[in-house]
Amino acid sequence: MSGTLPRFSENGLQSAATACEKESSHPNRFVAKTAPIPESPMTTIDHFADRFETTSAEAKFRLAPHNIEAEQALLGAILVNNDAFDRVSDFLRPEHFSEEIHRRIYDIASQLIRAGKLASPITLKTFLGDHDLGGVTTPQYLARLAAEATTIINAENYGRTVHDLAIRRDLILIGEDIVNAAFDAPVDASPRDQIEEAERKLYSVAEFGRYEGGFQRFSDALTTAVDMAAKAFERDGRLSGVATGLADLDRMMGGLQASDLVIVAGRPGMGKTALATNIAFNIAKAYEFRPRPDGTPETVNGGIVGFFSLEMSSEQLATRIIAEQAGVASYKIRRGDIAEHEFHRLAEAARDMQTIPFYIDQTGGLSIAQLTARARRLKRQRGLDVLVIDYLQLLGGSKSRGDSRVQEVTEITTGLKALAKELNVPIIALSQLSRQVESRDDKRPQLSDLRESGSIEQDADVVMFVFREEYYLNNKQPREGTEEFLAWQTDMERVHGRAEIIIGKQRHGPTGTVELAFEAEMTRFSNLAREDALPEPR
């Protein structure tokens, strides 16, 4: 930019050349006046201290990083050729500019361009009003921005510079908050809480380029909702959420919705983990992506899955999945009781699964804070579309040991819901049920059966129960040759290989029951053949 182009200072605008001279004459670093150190044989310390000794006239306050010239060059390019806006609109927002007038210019220009109108000095001055910008009026400043603009070829580079400097300013604010919180910490605030808060802010800066949320316009929320509907129209199965691979369940839920906390509950032996692994693998196997304009991948179908296996090891989990995919009973794999053709099926299935984006963390005894940190790290490093936790009661809280288990579970579910919103991914958390289910004649679970805390029901967006009547009937086999045995056989034929997924709560949809096929030997859930879809007999 020309040296005559005005730039902002405390009292208005001054020339870029003058500002550059001032910046070059004052080092961009903190300096301090130290008391003279008496003579000592420790000459190394004396020399070290002398490096920091200076006069008070040289001690200057360090300004936050910014580049007024880059902001001016970018805005000028946009005003001259609105196509320059398309090169930066994917990542640059008004709050990334360091000067308020530049934020307003970029915001108004972006609104005009998105509305299909021309953004120029003439059209913008109506919305900005007339202000004294250090001896220059607003129309004059806009005209000067456009007159001294460079080609739009460099617009993206200028935009990246403005964006990167804004991130550095956010990092400075976070650093100041960390220091202030450490010095003035309340009595009841633990260092772990401060670490978690600092990590949350840093993650948000790394992921979104900002570290604090706030109100957003309803029009922005509407845009997001319309985009979600458009993606559902483009996606396989016409689902707004991530497809589970189980057609009837997807039809009832519309897929797994971003930011939802989904609780999968059931008594031992019902197949909670089997259902979770089936859904997780189906999602990872269907993963497809396309590159965004900035080069990062955007998920089109399926998704990247993170699986916290707090109960089973990664090897046990992999054995379950490979047994399901190869069609070999998992107990045969564990005992080594497999035929040669079954081993070939296992090897082929293993080769097919090598490249799927399925990540397992088998660490036991995690706290909700540790799980949150690891999930953020996975999202930042690898990407994340669905998170699975097996199971909720094995997580620990971060509060004092005097808290009851109910309070601890409340903290865990609240933290998981907050994490789902922060990462904008669905979280599937498995949960146990209380023993009172066994005391009823009808063993089908209810919301009141959720164990240890009512907060599970409150915080969850979806609660679904896994129920297999075959499991209970199998334990009630009467003596053969009796009328009861014949009735039992009839009931067993009716429920054999069937499982019910009871949706007891769904915040954005209906409740009800979905029937699935279940193969116990392979621990595999699949779609149940519907009578209306069967071919007619010839």
C-alpha positions in Angstrom: 0.0 0.0 0.0 1.1 3.6 -0.5 2.7 5.4 2.3 0.0 8.2 2.0 -2.8 5.7 2.8 -4.1 6.6 6.3 -4.0 3.9 9.1 -5.6 3.9 12.5 -3.9 5.0 15.7 -5.2 6.0 19.1 -6.4 9.4 17.9 -7.6 8.4 14.5 -5.6 7.5 11.3 -2.0 8.2 10.5 0.1 7.3 7.5 1.4 3.8 7.0 4.9 5.0 6.6 4.9 6.9 9.9 3.5 3.9 11.7 6.1 1.6 10.2 8.9 4.0 11.4 7.4 4.0 14.9 7.2 0.2 15.0 10.8 -0.2 13.8 12.1 2.2 16.4 10.5 0.4 19.3 11.3 -3.3 19.7 8.3 -5.6 20.0 9.3 -7.0 23.3 8.8 -6.5 27.1 11.7 -4.8 28.8 12.1 -4.2 32.5 14.2 -1.9 34.8 16.1 -4.0 37.3 18.1 -2.9 40.3 21.9 -3.0 39.9 23.5 -6.2 41.1 26.4 -5.8 43.5 29.8 -7.0 42.4 30.1 -10.8 42.8 32.2 -13.6 41.5 29.2 -14.9 39.7 30.0 -12.9 36.6 27.7 -15.0 34.4 24.7 -13.7 36.4 25.9 -10.1 36.1 26.2 -10.3 32.3 22.8 -12.0 32.2 21.2 -9.2 34.3 22.8 -6.5 32.1 21.0 -7.8 29.1 17.7 -6.9 30.7 18.7 -3.6 32.2 17.3 -0.6 30.4 16.0 2.9 31.0 12.4 3.5 31.8 12.0 5.6 28.6 12.7 2.5 26.5 10.1 0.3 28.3 7.1 0.2 26.0 3.8 -1.7 26.0 3.7 -4.6 23.5 0.9 -4.3 21.0 -1.1 -7.3 19.9 0.0 -8.6 16.4 -1.9 -7.0 13.5 -1.3 -5.9 10.0 -3.3 -2.8 9.0 -1.8 -2.8 5.5 -2.9 -6.4 4.7 -6.4 -5.6 5.9 -6.5 -2.5 3.7 -5.1 -4.4 0.7 -7.7 -7.1 1.0 -10.6 -4.8 1.5 -9.5 -2.7 -1.5 -9.2 -5.8 -3.7 -12.8 -6.8 -2.7 -14.2 -3.3 -3.4 -12.5 -3.3 -6.9 -13.4 -6.9 -7.8 -16.1 -8.7 -5.8 -14.7 -12.0 -6.9 -11.9 -11.5 -4.4 -14.5 -12.2 -1.7 -15.0 -15.7 -2.9 -11.3 -16.5 -2.3 -11.5 -15.7 1.4 -15.2 -16.1 2.4 -14.6 -19.8 3.4 -12.3 -18.9 6.3 -12.4 -15.2 7.0 -15.0 -13.5 9.2 -15.5 -9.8 10.2 -14.1 -10.4 13.8 -10.7 -11.5 12.3 -10.0 -7.8 11.4 -8.2 -5.8 14.1 -9.9 -2.4 13.3 -13.6 -1.8 13.9 -14.1 0.1 10.7 -12.5 -2.8 8.7 -14.8 -5.2 10.4 -17.8 -3.2 9.4 -16.6 -2.7 5.8 -16.0 -6.5 5.4 -19.3 -7.4 7.1 -21.4 -5.1 4.9 -19.6 -6.0 1.7 -20.1 -9.7 2.4 -23.8 -9.2 3.0 -24.1 -7.3 -0.3 -22.1 -9.8 -2.3 -24.1 -12.8 -0.9 -27.3 -11.0 -1.8 -26.1 -10.7 -5.4 -25.5 -7.0 -5.2 -22.4 -4.9 -6.0 -20.1 -4.0 -3.1 -18.2 -0.8 -4.0 -17.2 2.4 -2.3 -20.4 4.0 -3.5 -22.8 1.3 -2.3 -21.0 0.8 1.1 -20.9 4.5 2.2 -24.7 4.5 2.6 -24.4 1.8 5.4 -21.3 3.1 7.1 -22.3 6.7 7.7 -19.8 9.6 7.7 -17.1 9.6 10.4 -13.9 11.5 10.9 -11.1 8.9 10.5 -8.1 11.0 11.4 -8.8 13.8 9.0 -10.3 11.6 6.3 -14.1 11.0 5.8 -15.6 7.6 5.4 -16.3 8.0 1.6 -12.7 9.3 1.1 -11.3 6.3 3.0 -13.4 3.9 0.9 -12.3 5.6 -2.3 -8.7 5.4 -1.3 -8.9 1.7 -0.4 -10.3 1.0 -3.9 -7.8 3.4 -5.7 -4.7 1.8 -4.1 -5.9 -1.8 -4.2 -3.7 -4.4 -5.8 -4.7 -7.4 -8.0 -7.0 -10.0 -6.5 -4.4 -12.7 -7.2 -2.9 -11.9 -3.7 -6.3 -11.6 -2.0 -6.2 -15.1 -0.5 -2.7 -14.5 0.9 -3.8 -11.2 2.5 -6.8 -13.0 3.9 -4.6 -15.8 5.4 -2.4 -13.1 7.0 -5.4 -11.3 8.6 -6.8 -14.7 9.8 -3.5 -15.9 11.2 -2.9 -12.7 13.1 -6.4 -12.9 14.6 -5.7 -16.4 15.8 -2.5 -15.1 17.5 -4.5 -12.4 19.2 -6.9 -15.0 20.5 -3.9 -17.0 21.8 -2.7 -14.0 23.6 -6.1 -13.5 25.3 -6.2 -17.2 26.3 -2.7 -16.9 27.7 -3.7 -13.8 29.7 -6.8 -15.7 31.0 -4.6 -18.6 32.1 -2.2 -16.4 34.0 -5.0 -14.4 35.6 -6.9 -17.5 36.6 -3.8 -19.1 38.1 -3.0 -16.0 40.2 -6.6 -15.3 41.3 -8.1 -18.8 41.5 -11.1 -19.2 43.8 -10.6 -21.5 46.8 -12.9 -24.2 45.3 -11.3 -24.2 41.8 -8.9 -27.1 41.2 -5.9 -26.8 38.8 -7.5 -29.6 36.8 -10.6 -27.4 36.2 -8.3 -24.6 34.9 -6.5 -27.0 32.6 -9.7 -28.3 31.2 -11.0 -24.8 30.6 -7.7 -23.7 28.9 -7.8 -26.9 26.8 -11.4 -26.2 25.7 -10.5 -22.7 24.6 -7.3 -23.8 22.8 -9.3 -26.5 21.0 -11.9 -24.1 19.9 -9.3 -21.7 18.5 -7.6 -24.6 16.6 -10.9 -25.9 15.3 -12.9 -22.8 14.6 -10.6 -19.9 14.8 -12.3 -18.4 17.9 -12.3 -19.3 21.5 -15.5 -17.9 22.9 -19.1 -18.5 21.8 -22.0 -16.2 22.1 -25.3 -15.2 20.5 -25.7 -15.8 16.8 -28.3 -14.4 14.4 -31.3 -16.6 13.8 -30.7 -16.2 10.1 -27.4 -18.0 10.5 -29.1 -20.9 12.3 -31.7 -21.0 9.5 -28.9 -21.2 6.9 -27.4 -24.2 8.8 -30.8 -25.9 9.0 -31.3 -25.5 5.2 -27.7 -26.7 4.5 -28.5 -29.8 6.6 -31.6 -30.5 4.6 -29.7 -30.1 1.4 -27.0 -32.6 2.5 -29.7 -35.0 3.5 -31.2 -34.8 0.0 -27.7 -35.5 -1.5 -26.8 -38.3 1.0 -27.5 -42.0 0.4 -30.7 -43.0 2.1 -32.0 -39.3 2.2 -31.0 -39.0 5.9 -30.2 -35.8 7.7 -27.9 -37.6 10.1 -25.2 -40.3 9.8 -26.7 -43.6 8.6 -26.3 -46.6 11.1 -26.6 -49.2 8.3 -29.8 -50.5 9.9 -32.6 -49.4 7.6 -35.6 -49.5 10.0 -33.7 -47.8 12.8 -32.6 -45.0 10.4 -36.1 -44.7 9.2 -37.3 -44.1 12.7 -34.4 -41.7 13.8 -33.3 -40.1 10.5 -29.8 -41.3 11.2 -27.5 -40.2 14.1 -27.8 -36.4 14.4 -24.9 -34.1 15.0 -24.5 -32.9 18.6 -27.0 -35.6 19.9 -26.2 -37.7 23.0 -27.6 -41.2 22.2 -27.9 -43.6 25.1 -28.0 -47.4 24.3 -29.1 -49.3 27.4 -29.8 -52.9 28.3 -29.3 -55.6 30.8 -26.2 -57.9 30.5 -26.4 -60.3 27.6 -28.8 -58.2 25.5 -26.2 -57.1 23.0 -25.4 -53.5 23.8 -21.8 -53.7 22.8 -22.6 -55.8 19.7 -25.1 -53.1 18.5 -22.7 -50.3 19.1 -19.8 -52.1 17.3 -22.1 -53.0 14.4 -23.3 -49.4 14.0 -19.7 -48.0 14.4 -18.3 -50.3 11.8 -21.1 -49.7 9.3 -20.4 -46.0 9.6 -16.7 -46.3 9.2 -17.0 -48.7 6.3 -19.3 -46.4 4.4 -17.0 -43.4 4.8 -16.7 -41.2 1.7 -15.4 -37.6 1.6 -14.7 -34.7 -0.8 -12.1 -31.9 -0.4 -13.2 -28.5 0.7 -11.9 -25.3 -0.9 -9.2 -25.1 1.8 -8.1 -28.7 1.2 -9.6 -30.3 4.4 -11.9 -33.3 3.8 -15.7 -33.0 4.1 -17.6 -36.1 4.9 -20.2 -37.1 2.3 -21.3 -40.6 3.5 -20.5 -42.6 6.6 -17.9 -41.1 8.9 -14.8 -41.3 11.0 -15.4 -43.2 14.2 -13.8 -43.0 17.6 -14.5 -45.8 20.0 -13.7 -45.7 23.7 -13.6 -49.3 24.8 -13.5 -49.0 28.6 -14.6 -52.6 29.2 -12.9 -54.7 26.4 -9.5 -54.6 24.9 -8.9 -53.5 21.3 -8.1 -57.1 20.4 -11.4 -58.3 21.8 -13.3 -55.6 20.0 -11.5 -56.4 16.7 -12.3 -60.1 17.1 -16.0 -59.2 17.4 -15.9 -57.1 14.3 -13.9 -59.5 12.2 -16.2 -62.4 13.3 -19.2 -60.4 12.2 -17.7 -59.5 8.8 -16.3 -62.9 8.0 -19.4 -64.8 9.2 -17.4 -66.9 11.7 -18.5 -67.5 15.3 -16.4 -65.4 17.6 -16.0 -68.2 20.1 -14.4 -70.4 17.4 -11.9 -67.7 16.7 -10.9 -67.4 20.4 -10.5 -71.2 20.7 -8.7 -71.6 17.3 -11.5 -74.0 16.2 -11.8 -72.8 12.6 -11.5 -74.6 9.3 -9.2 -73.6 6.5 -11.9 -72.0 4.4 -13.1 -70.0 7.5 -9.5 -68.8 8.1 -9.4 -67.5 4.5 -12.6 -65.6 5.1 -11.1 -64.1 8.2 -7.9 -63.0 6.3 -10.0 -61.5 3.4 -12.2 -59.6 5.9 -9.1 -58.3 7.7 -7.6 -57.0 4.4 -10.8 -55.2 3.6 -10.9 -53.5 7.0 -7.3 -52.2 7.0 -8.1 -48.8 5.6 -11.4 -47.9 7.4 -11.3 -44.8 9.6 -12.0 -46.6 12.9 -10.0 -45.6 16.0 -10.1 -47.4 19.3 -8.9 -46.2 22.7 -8.8 -49.1 25.1 -7.6 -47.2 28.2 -9.6 -48.2 31.3 -10.6 -46.0 34.2 -10.8 -42.7 32.2 -12.3 -39.6 33.7 -14.7 -37.5 31.7 -12.0 -34.8 31.5 -9.5 -37.2 30.0 -12.0 -38.6 27.6 -12.9 -35.1 26.5 -9.3 -34.2 25.9 -8.7 -37.3 23.8 -11.8 -36.8 21.7 -10.8 -33.2 21.0 -7.3 -34.4 20.0 -8.7 -37.1 17.7 -11.0 -34.6 16.0 -8.2 -32.2 15.5 -5.6 -34.7 14.2 -7.7 -37.3 12.3 -11.2 -35.9 12.1 -14.3 -37.3 13.9 -17.9 -37.9 12.9 -19.2 -40.3 15.5 -18.0 -41.1 19.0 -18.9 -44.3 20.9 -18.3 -44.9 24.6 -18.6 -48.5 26.1 -19.8 -47.9 28.7 -20.9 -44.9 30.7 -20.7 -46.3 34.2 -17.0 -47.1 33.8 -16.2 -43.4 33.4 -15.1 -41.4 36.4 -15.9 -37.9 37.4 -13.5 -35.1 38.3 -15.1 -33.9 41.4 -14.0 -34.5 45.0 -14.3 -38.0 46.4 -17.0 -36.9 48.8 -19.5 -36.7 45.9 -22.1 -39.5 45.6 -22.1 -41.7 42.5 -25.4 -40.1 41.4 -23.6 -36.7 41.3 -20.7 -38.2 39.5 -22.9 -39.8 36.8 -24.7 -36.4 36.5 -21.4 -34.7 35.8 -20.5 -37.4 33.3 -23.7 -37.2 31.3 -23.7 -33.4 31.4 -20.1 -33.4 30.1 -20.9 -35.8 27.3 -23.8 -33.7 26.1 -21.5 -30.6 26.2 -18.8 -32.5 24.3 -21.3 -33.6 21.6 -22.3 -30.0 21.0 -18.7 -28.7 21.1 -17.4 -31.3 18.6 -20.7 -31.2 16.7 -20.8 -35.0 16.4 -23.3 -37.7 17.7 -22.1 -39.5 20.8 -23.3 -43.0 21.5 -22.9 -43.9 25.1 -23.8 -47.4 26.4 -25.4 -47.7 29.8 -26.4 -50.4 32.2 -29.9 -50.9 33.6 -30.9 -51.5 37.2 -31.9 -55.0 38.4 -35.5 -54.0 38.9 -36.1 -55.1 35.3 -35.7 -58.7 36.4 -38.4 -58.5 39.0 -41.1 -57.7 36.4 -43.1 -60.2 34.4 -42.6 -58.0 31.3 -38.8 -57.6 31.0 -39.0 -54.8 28.5 -37.0 -51.9 30.0 -38.3 -48.4 30.7 -36.8 -45.0 31.2 -37.1 -45.4 35.0 -34.7 -48.4 34.8 -31.7 -46.3 33.8 -29.1 -46.9 36.5 -27.8 -44.5 39.1 -29.0 -41.1 37.8 -32.1 -39.5 36.3 -29.7 -37.1 34.5 -29.1 -39.8 31.9 -32.7 -39.5 30.8 -32.6 -35.7 31.1 -29.4 -35.1 29.2 -29.9 -37.7 26.4 -31.5 -36.7 23.1 -32.2 -40.3 22.3 -32.6 -43.3 24.7 -33.0 -46.7 23.1 -33.1 -50.1 24.9 -31.9 -53.4 23.5 -34.3 -56.2 24.4 -34.1 -59.9 23.3 -37.0 -62.0 24.5 -35.2 -65.1 23.2 -32.6 -64.6 26.0 -35.2 -64.9 28.7 -37.2 -67.7 27.1 -34.1 -69.7 26.7 -33.6 -69.7 30.4 -37.1 -71.0 31.0 -37.0 -74.2 29.0 -39.5 -76.7 30.6 -39.1 -80.5 30.6 -39.5 -82.1 27.2 -42.6 -84.0 26.4 -44.9 -81.7 28.3 -47.6 -79.3 27.0 -45.5 -76.4 28.4 -42.6 -77.5 26.3 -44.6 -77.4 23.1 -45.9 -73.9 24.0 -42.3 -72.9 24.8 -41.1 -74.2 21.4 -43.8 -72.2 19.6 -42.7 -69.0 21.5 -39.0 -69.7 20.8 -39.7 -70.1 17.0 -41.5 -66.7 17.1 -38.6 -64.8 18.8 -35.6 -66.8 17.5 -33.0 -64.5 15.9 -35.0 -61.3 16.7 -34.1 -58.3 18.8 -36.2 -55.3 19.7 -34.7 -51.8 19.8 -37.1 -49.8 22.0 -36.8 -46.0 21.5 -38.0 -44.7 24.8 -37.1 -41.1 24.2 -36.3 -39.1 21.0 -36.2 -35.4 21.4 -36.7 -34.7 17.7 -38.8 -37.6 16.6 -41.3 -40.4 17.5 -40.8 -43.2 20.0 -41.5 -46.8 19.2 -40.0 -50.2 18.6 -37.8 -51.4 15.8 -37.2 -55.1 15.2 -33.8 -56.3 14.0 -32.3 -59.6 13.2 -29.7 -60.9 15.6 -27.2 -63.7 15.1 -25.8 -64.5 18.5 -22.8 -66.6 17.3 -21.5 -63.7 15.2 -22.8 -61.0 17.6 -24.3 -59.4 14.5 -27.4 -57.2 14.2 -28.9 -56.7 10.7 -32.0 -55.6 8.9 -35.0 -57.9 9.4 -36.6 -59.0 6.2 -40.0 -57.3 5.9 -43.0 -59.2 4.7 -44.1 -56.6 2.3 -40.6 -56.7 0.7 -40.5 -60.5 0.2 -40.9 -61.8 -3.3 -44.3 -63.4 -4.0 -44.3 -67.2 -4.4 -44.6 -68.5 -7.9 
